[in-house]
């Protein structure tokens, strides 16, 4: 756990907007934020056997590189695997995923957040750890999140292209096609539709997911790998929505973000904590833009205090992974170039 405490602290030192001595920062916030993103990319790229599927991706290209192994993967994933496999350098695979994912997320937060540090911490605490396991989906989430600029600018065709590109990383990105109309609905209409069709989707959506995305059938039937963490996660997502609903302004981007997040926070209740949480991340990553907007009306000290429940969530996820799920997928953190690739992995 010590590594992750240092991980969060270092990001806070680099880009935290809350200084201990008034008027004095370790670095300028602009430069500090960029270094923080580079730091996240480095930690993500150079990890060894961190994340549930890390070893599966390694097996695509090492010890034997055979393109037939990843024939089922989407086109852009095959391209990345082919590049790393042809060079016989697995670290290239994880580095490329890390660079694309966190550059897109960092760029979107930088462009559209009113408080970059808060937004980055919200993302890190809610989604970073799970994203280390869902590598292909996380890059698809990042591409969709980057596409928010085209929703905002009402450029439907460009947003459609973004969705297609994201689907070339993970097929589940098809769900983001609904974001464009959803963003411009009135919140009352969105909530009304959610209420009336909630029960309907409770039965229909699992069937559709099973038909269109059979890779999720295991999770639908067995609750998923992280089922023990799913209950508190979906409650936490719902509480964040209630908080945002109470503090949001009734105009502008607030309503669009709330519309998208309203669907996302319900998916874990409809599909279960793991599957619903994975699909819900396409929606709920917008919390990282919505909540800082809502927090603007609060005093600085309350904005600082608001982050503490998020830190608790982050370490609860770690604790559940290690103790409840009896897994070593996150702890201890191991550095790629200090490990033997030929050792037996889970």
C-alpha positions as CSV (number, residue, x, y, z in Angstrom):
1,X,0.0,0.0,0.0
2,X,2.9,2.3,0.7
3,X,3.7,2.7,-3.0
4,X,0.1,3.9,-3.8
5,X,0.2,6.4,-0.9
6,X,3.4,7.8,-2.5
7,X,1.8,7.6,-5.9
8,X,-1.2,9.8,-4.9
9,X,1.0,12.2,-2.8
10,X,3.4,12.8,-5.7
11,X,0.6,13.7,-8.0
12,X,-0.8,16.1,-5.4
13,X,2.6,17.7,-4.9
14,X,3.0,18.1,-8.7
15,X,-0.4,19.5,-9.7
16,X,-2.3,20.2,-6.5
17,X,-4.1,23.5,-6.5
18,X,-4.1,23.6,-2.7
19,X,-0.8,24.9,-1.4
20,X,0.4,24.6,2.2
21,X,2.1,28.0,2.2
22,X,-0.1,30.6,0.6
23,X,1.2,31.7,-2.8
24,X,3.9,29.0,-3.0
25,X,3.8,25.9,-5.2
26,X,6.3,23.2,-5.8
27,X,5.8,23.9,-9.5
28,X,3.5,26.0,-11.6
29,X,0.2,24.3,-11.9
30,X,0.4,24.0,-15.7
31,X,3.9,22.4,-15.7
32,X,3.1,20.3,-12.7
33,X,0.0,18.9,-14.3
34,X,1.9,17.9,-17.4
35,X,4.6,16.2,-15.3
36,X,1.9,14.4,-13.3
37,X,0.4,12.9,-16.5
38,X,3.9,11.8,-17.6
39,X,4.4,10.3,-14.2
40,X,1.1,8.3,-14.5
41,X,2.1,7.1,-18.0
42,X,5.5,6.0,-16.7
43,X,4.0,4.1,-13.7
44,X,1.4,2.5,-16.0
45,X,3.8,1.5,-18.7
46,X,6.6,0.1,-16.6
47,X,4.5,-2.1,-14.3
48,X,5.0,-5.8,-14.1
49,X,2.0,-8.1,-13.6
50,X,-0.1,-5.3,-12.2
51,X,-3.7,-5.6,-13.3
52,X,-5.8,-8.7,-13.7
53,X,-5.2,-9.1,-17.5
54,X,-1.5,-8.0,-17.6
55,X,-0.2,-11.6,-18.0
56,X,-2.8,-12.4,-20.7
57,X,-1.5,-9.5,-22.8
58,X,2.1,-10.6,-22.2
59,X,1.2,-14.1,-23.4
60,X,0.0,-12.6,-26.7
61,X,3.6,-11.9,-27.7
62,X,5.9,-13.6,-25.2
63,X,7.6,-16.1,-25.0
64,X,6.3,-17.0,-28.4
65,X,5.0,-14.4,-30.8
66,X,2.3,-15.8,-33.0
67,X,-0.2,-13.4,-34.6
68,X,-2.8,-16.2,-34.4
69,X,-2.9,-15.7,-30.7
70,X,-4.6,-12.3,-30.9
71,X,-6.7,-12.9,-33.9
72,X,-9.9,-12.3,-31.9
73,X,-8.7,-8.8,-30.9
74,X,-10.0,-5.6,-32.4
75,X,-7.9,-4.0,-35.3
76,X,-5.9,-1.4,-33.4
77,X,-5.1,-3.9,-30.6
78,X,-3.7,-6.3,-33.2
79,X,-1.6,-3.5,-34.6
80,X,-0.1,-2.7,-31.2
81,X,0.5,-6.4,-30.4
82,X,2.1,-6.9,-33.9
83,X,4.5,-4.0,-33.4
84,X,5.6,-5.1,-29.9
85,X,5.6,-8.8,-30.9
86,X,7.7,-8.3,-34.1
87,X,10.3,-6.4,-32.0
88,X,10.1,-9.0,-29.2
89,X,9.7,-6.2,-26.7
90,X,6.6,-6.6,-24.5
91,X,7.2,-3.3,-22.7
92,X,6.4,-1.5,-25.9
93,X,2.9,-3.0,-25.8
94,X,2.1,-1.6,-22.3
95,X,3.9,1.6,-23.1
96,X,1.8,2.4,-26.1
97,X,-1.4,1.6,-24.3
98,X,-0.4,3.9,-21.4
99,X,0.7,6.7,-23.6
100,X,-2.5,6.8,-25.7
101,X,-4.9,6.2,-22.7
102,X,-3.5,8.8,-20.3
103,X,-2.6,11.4,-22.8
104,X,-6.2,11.5,-24.1
105,X,-7.6,11.5,-20.6
106,X,-5.1,14.2,-19.5
107,X,-5.7,16.3,-22.5
108,X,-9.5,16.2,-22.1
109,X,-9.3,17.1,-18.4
110,X,-6.9,19.9,-19.3
111,X,-9.2,21.3,-22.0
112,X,-12.5,21.1,-20.2
113,X,-12.1,20.9,-16.4
114,X,-12.5,24.0,-14.2
115,X,-10.1,22.4,-11.7
116,X,-7.6,20.0,-13.3
117,X,-6.2,18.6,-10.1
118,X,-9.6,17.7,-8.7
119,X,-10.6,16.1,-12.0
120,X,-7.5,14.1,-12.2
121,X,-7.8,12.9,-8.7
122,X,-11.4,11.9,-9.2
123,X,-10.4,9.9,-12.3
124,X,-7.4,8.3,-10.4
125,X,-9.4,7.3,-7.3
126,X,-12.5,6.0,-9.2
127,X,-11.1,4.3,-12.3
128,X,-7.3,4.2,-12.5
129,X,-6.8,0.8,-10.7
130,X,-9.6,-0.9,-12.6
131,X,-8.2,0.5,-15.9
132,X,-4.9,-1.3,-15.2
133,X,-6.9,-4.5,-15.6
134,X,-9.3,-3.6,-18.4
135,X,-6.5,-2.4,-20.7
136,X,-8.3,-2.5,-24.1
137,X,-11.5,-1.1,-22.7
138,X,-9.7,1.7,-20.8
139,X,-8.1,3.0,-24.0
140,X,-11.6,2.9,-25.7
141,X,-13.0,4.9,-22.7
142,X,-10.2,7.4,-23.2
143,X,-11.0,7.8,-26.9
144,X,-14.7,8.3,-26.2
145,X,-13.9,10.8,-23.4
146,X,-11.6,12.7,-25.8
147,X,-14.6,12.9,-28.2
148,X,-16.5,15.0,-25.8
149,X,-15.2,18.1,-27.6
150,X,-17.3,17.1,-30.6
151,X,-20.4,16.6,-28.6
152,X,-19.8,20.1,-27.1
153,X,-19.2,21.6,-30.5
154,X,-22.2,19.8,-32.0
155,X,-20.1,18.0,-34.6
156,X,-22.1,14.8,-34.9
157,X,-20.1,13.2,-37.8
158,X,-16.7,13.8,-36.0
159,X,-18.1,12.2,-32.8
160,X,-19.4,9.2,-34.8
161,X,-15.8,8.8,-36.2
162,X,-14.5,8.9,-32.7
163,X,-16.9,6.1,-31.7
164,X,-15.8,4.0,-34.6
165,X,-12.1,4.5,-33.6
166,X,-12.9,3.5,-30.0
167,X,-14.7,0.4,-31.2
168,X,-11.4,-0.5,-33.0
169,X,-10.0,-0.8,-29.5
170,X,-13.0,-2.4,-27.7
171,X,-16.4,-3.3,-29.1
172,X,-18.2,-2.1,-26.0
173,X,-17.6,1.5,-27.2
174,X,-20.7,1.2,-29.3
175,X,-22.6,2.1,-26.2
176,X,-21.2,5.7,-26.4
177,X,-23.2,6.4,-29.6
178,X,-26.1,7.4,-27.3
179,X,-24.1,10.2,-25.6
180,X,-24.7,12.8,-28.3
181,X,-28.5,12.9,-28.0
182,X,-28.4,12.1,-24.3
183,X,-26.2,15.2,-23.7
184,X,-28.8,17.6,-25.1
185,X,-31.9,16.1,-23.4
186,X,-33.6,18.0,-20.6
187,X,-32.6,16.4,-17.3
188,X,-36.3,15.9,-16.3
189,X,-36.9,14.0,-19.5
190,X,-33.8,11.9,-19.1
191,X,-34.7,11.0,-15.5
192,X,-38.3,10.2,-16.5
193,X,-37.1,7.9,-19.3
194,X,-34.7,6.3,-16.9
195,X,-37.4,5.6,-14.4
196,X,-39.9,4.2,-16.9
197,X,-37.5,2.0,-18.8
198,X,-35.3,0.9,-15.8
199,X,-37.3,-2.3,-15.3
200,X,-37.5,-2.9,-19.0
201,X,-33.7,-2.7,-19.4
202,X,-33.3,-4.9,-16.3
203,X,-34.5,-7.8,-18.5
204,X,-33.7,-6.7,-22.0
205,X,-30.2,-5.2,-21.7
206,X,-28.6,-8.5,-20.4
207,X,-30.1,-10.2,-23.4
208,X,-28.7,-7.5,-25.8
209,X,-25.3,-7.6,-24.1
210,X,-25.2,-11.4,-24.4
211,X,-26.1,-11.3,-28.1
212,X,-23.9,-8.4,-29.1
213,X,-21.1,-8.6,-26.6
214,X,-20.8,-12.3,-25.7
215,X,-17.4,-11.7,-24.0
216,X,-19.5,-10.4,-21.1
217,X,-21.6,-13.5,-20.7
218,X,-19.3,-14.8,-18.0
219,X,-19.7,-11.7,-16.0
220,X,-23.5,-11.6,-16.4
221,X,-23.8,-15.2,-15.2
222,X,-21.2,-15.3,-12.4
223,X,-21.0,-11.7,-11.2
224,X,-17.5,-11.1,-12.5
225,X,-14.0,-11.2,-11.2
226,X,-14.5,-8.3,-8.7
227,X,-18.0,-9.1,-7.6
228,X,-17.1,-8.6,-4.0
229,X,-16.2,-4.9,-4.7
230,X,-19.1,-4.2,-6.9
231,X,-21.7,-3.5,-4.1
232,X,-19.9,-0.6,-2.5
233,X,-18.8,0.7,-5.9
234,X,-22.3,1.1,-7.3
235,X,-23.5,2.7,-4.0
236,X,-20.6,5.2,-4.2
237,X,-21.4,6.0,-7.9
238,X,-25.1,6.6,-6.9
239,X,-24.1,8.9,-4.0
240,X,-21.9,10.9,-6.3
241,X,-24.9,11.3,-8.7
242,X,-27.1,12.5,-5.8
243,X,-24.4,14.9,-4.7
244,X,-24.0,16.3,-8.2
245,X,-27.8,16.5,-8.7
246,X,-28.2,18.6,-5.6
247,X,-25.3,21.0,-6.4
248,X,-25.6,21.3,-10.2
249,X,-26.8,24.4,-12.0
250,X,-29.9,24.0,-14.2
251,X,-28.2,25.0,-17.4
252,X,-25.1,24.5,-19.5
253,X,-22.8,21.5,-19.4
254,X,-24.0,20.5,-16.0
255,X,-27.2,19.0,-17.4
256,X,-25.5,17.2,-20.2
257,X,-23.0,15.6,-17.8
258,X,-25.8,14.7,-15.4
259,X,-27.8,13.0,-18.2
260,X,-24.8,10.9,-19.1
261,X,-23.9,10.0,-15.5
262,X,-27.5,9.1,-14.6
263,X,-27.4,6.2,-17.1
264,X,-23.9,5.2,-15.9
265,X,-24.8,5.0,-12.2
266,X,-27.8,2.8,-13.0
267,X,-25.9,0.3,-15.1
268,X,-24.3,-1.5,-12.1
269,X,-27.7,-2.0,-10.6
270,X,-29.0,-3.4,-13.9
271,X,-26.1,-5.6,-14.9
272,X,-24.3,-6.1,-11.6
273,X,-21.3,-4.4,-10.1
274,X,-18.6,-5.7,-12.3
275,X,-20.2,-5.7,-15.8
276,X,-22.3,-2.6,-15.1
277,X,-19.3,-0.9,-13.7
278,X,-17.2,-1.7,-16.7
279,X,-19.8,-0.4,-19.2
280,X,-20.7,2.4,-16.8
281,X,-17.2,3.8,-17.0
282,X,-17.9,5.2,-20.4
283,X,-20.6,7.3,-18.7
284,X,-19.2,7.8,-15.3
285,X,-15.8,9.2,-16.3
286,X,-17.7,12.4,-16.8
287,X,-17.8,12.7,-13.0
288,X,-14.3,14.0,-13.4
289,X,-15.6,17.0,-15.2
290,X,-19.0,17.4,-13.5
291,X,-18.0,17.3,-9.8
292,X,-15.4,20.1,-10.0
293,X,-18.1,22.2,-11.6
294,X,-20.5,21.5,-8.8
295,X,-17.7,22.1,-6.2
296,X,-17.0,25.6,-7.5
297,X,-19.6,27.1,-5.1
298,X,-17.8,25.5,-2.1
299,X,-15.0,27.1,-0.1
300,X,-11.5,25.8,-0.7
301,X,-11.3,23.9,2.6
302,X,-14.5,22.0,1.7
303,X,-13.2,21.1,-1.7
304,X,-10.1,19.7,-0.1
305,X,-12.2,17.6,2.4
306,X,-14.4,16.4,-0.5
307,X,-11.4,14.4,-1.9
308,X,-10.9,12.4,1.2
309,X,-13.8,10.0,0.6
310,X,-12.4,9.4,-2.9
311,X,-9.0,8.5,-1.4
312,X,-10.9,6.1,0.9
313,X,-12.6,4.6,-2.1
314,X,-9.2,4.1,-3.8
315,X,-7.7,2.2,-0.9
316,X,-10.9,0.2,-0.3
317,X,-10.6,-1.0,-3.9
318,X,-7.0,-2.0,-3.2
319,X,-8.0,-3.7,0.1
320,X,-10.8,-5.6,-1.5
321,X,-8.5,-6.8,-4.3
322,X,-5.9,-8.0,-1.9
323,X,-8.0,-9.5,0.9
324,X,-11.5,-10.2,-0.3
325,X,-10.6,-11.4,-3.7
326,X,-7.3,-13.0,-2.5
327,X,-5.4,-11.4,-5.4
328,X,-2.0,-9.9,-5.9
329,X,-2.9,-8.0,-9.0
330,X,-2.1,-4.6,-7.5
331,X,0.1,-5.2,-4.5
332,X,3.1,-5.2,-4.4
333,X,3.9,-2.9,-7.3
334,X,6.7,-4.4,-9.4
335,X,8.9,-2.6,-11.9
336,X,9.1,-4.3,-15.4
337,X,12.9,-4.0,-15.9
338,X,13.6,-5.5,-12.5
339,X,11.7,-8.7,-13.1
340,X,12.3,-11.9,-15.0
341,X,9.7,-12.4,-17.8
342,X,10.1,-16.2,-17.6
343,X,8.8,-16.5,-14.0
344,X,5.5,-18.2,-13.5
345,X,2.6,-15.7,-13.6
346,X,-1.0,-16.2,-12.5
